[in-house]
Amino acid sequence: MISKPILNGLAWAGVLIVSSLILKFAQHQHTITQDGAERGVQIIIGLTLAIYANFMTKRPTTHSPDDRGARKQAALRLGAWLFCISGAIYAAASAFAPHPLDEYLAMGAVVTATLVSAGLFVRACTRRAA
């Protein structure tokens, strides 16, 4: 039997593939331009990041009940917010910003969220209790 997270991932991969095929079909029918199809895929990727970031804090964790465990949980919660916001920025930049700028804004949001989250987790794991 396939576990639920694997089944959910496969279902979402199917949604991504079908939406890409629909956008490509619309491009070949001259309904949208090539830029519109590429932007559509980028919007879906940004929304996927925001959706998966929402599930970061939903999984059961094995943090210890002491101060360090609370810091790890707080860092995880803030990291989830950062990635959710960066996914929304990624999707909005892909939808509305002019072409060379949309790539810089989208990737800048994701890189910023990654670096800040990594710093939060290192800080949460290495800081000593006061």
N, C-alpha and C positions, 0 to 999 in steps of 0.2 A: 504494500500500500504506500502511496506517495504521501509524504507528510504535508501538512497544510501550508507551511511557508514555501515549499518547493512548488506546490500546485498554484499558489497565488503568484509566484514569480513567473511561472510558465504562462499563466493567464494574462498577466500584464505584458509579457513579451509578445504574446499574440495580439494584444491591443496595439502595441507599438508597430508591429509588422503590418497589420491590417490598415492602420491609419497612414503609414508610409505608402502603402500600395494605393490607397485612395487618393492621396495627394499626388502621387506620380501619374495616376490615371487622369486626374483633373488637369495636370500639366500637359499630358499628351493630347487631351481634348481641347486644349487652348482655353480652358476656363480660368486657369491661373498661370502666372509666369513661373519660370524656374526659380526666381528669387522668392516668390510666394510659397512654393513648395518647400524650399530650404528653410524659410522662416517658420513654416508650419511645423516641420520636424523639430526645429530648435525650441519652439514654444512647448511642444509636447515633452521634450527632454527637460526643460526647466520646471514644468508642472510635475513631472515625475520626481525630480529632486525634492520639490516641496512636499509632495505626498509621502515619500519615503522618510523624509526628515521628521514628519509628524509621528512616524512609528518608532523613532529612536528611543523614546522614553516609555513606550508601551510594553516592551519586552521585560519579563521578569529578570531581575539582576541578583547577584550574590554579593552585594556590597556589605561589608561588615557594619554592625550597628553603631560603631564608634564615630568619632569626629571625621576621620579620613573617609569613611563610607559616605557620610553626608556631603563632604566636599566633592567626592566623585559623582554623586547623584546630581548635585547642583551644576557641576561642569557639564554633565551629560544633558541636563535640561537646557542650559544656555546654548550648548552646541546644537541641539535640535532646533532651537529658535533661530540661530544664526543660519543654519542650512535651509530652513523653511523660508526665511526672508531672502536668502541668496537665490533660491530656486524661483521665487516670485520675481526678483529683479532680473534673473536670467530670461524668464519668459517675457517680461515686459520690454526688456531691451531688445530681444529678438523680434518682438512685434512692432515696436514703434520707433526705434532709433535708426538713423541712416546707416548704410551698410558698413563702412569700416569701423564705425564707432560701436555698433551693436556687439561685435565680437569682443572688443576690449572691455566694454561694460559687463557683459555676461561672464566672461572668464575672470575679470577682476573681482566680481562679487563672490564667485566660487572660491577663488584663491584666498581672498580675505577671510572668508568663513573657515576655510581649512586651516590657515595659519593661526587665527585667533582660537579656534577650537583645540588645536594641538597645544598651544600655549596654556590654555585653561586646564587641559588634562594633565600636562606635565606638572603644572603648579599644584593641582589637586592631589597628585600622587606623591609629590616630593616634599610638600610643606609639612613641617612638624606642628604638632598641637601646641597651642600657647599655654 
